[in-house]
Amino acid sequence: MNSEIHRANQLSGCTISAMNLQTPIVRCANPQCPLPGPIFLPCPPHLKASASPPDWPQDGWQAFVVCHQCGSTSLRGKNDVEWGLSQPSLDTLMWENNSFQRVYLRCDHADCDSNIQLLIFLPGGSRIGDLIKKVHISKDEPLCSNNHALLRPPVVIKTEAAINF
């Protein structure tokens, strides 16, 4: 799984020089986050090398992103994505030891067949279950497609590597 993300980053052409890589991030929206560092997003495989940040994600893109530090969840859009430079060796290390997951959670209506999707950066050595236990809503509560809230405590339906989104 981690190697899939790393391989997608290598094949993406996101490098702007032999020394630096474009790295997409969002920042935690919780002002009380104890370690408000970047939340790394996987570099999409279709982007090309450029001296300026890529035009990604698409206009209208939105996703509920979970902060791996504090568990705060917020709806993020294209305007929330920042691009920074990282050394290739750091990028390689990051994606070999970490992953970005799409997590499907049950809504609070037992008879509903819809689910709630969250995107989570999972640092190496972390367990997804531990991070899900920390999930709380900081703004824009995630809803299923039938407008039902998240079941508490959260129940994971499935997880998958979030390479494309």
Sequence and secondary structure as in RCSB ss.txt:
>XXXX:A:sequence
MNSEIHRANQLSGCTISAMNLQTPIVRCANPQCPLPGPIFLPCPPHLKASASPPDWPQDGWQAFVVCHQCGSTSL
RGKNDVEWGLSQPSLDTLMWENNSFQRVYLRCDHADCDSNIQLLIFLPGGSRIGDLIKKVHISKDEPLCSNNHAL
LRPPVVIKTEAAINF
>XXXX:A:secstr
 HHHHHHHHHHTT BSSSS EEEEEEE   TT SS  EEE    TT    SS    S TT EEEEE TTT EEEE
EEGGG EEEEE HHHHHHHHHH EEEEEEEEBS TT   EEEEEEEE TT  HHHHHHH EESSS    TT   B
 SS  EEEEEE    
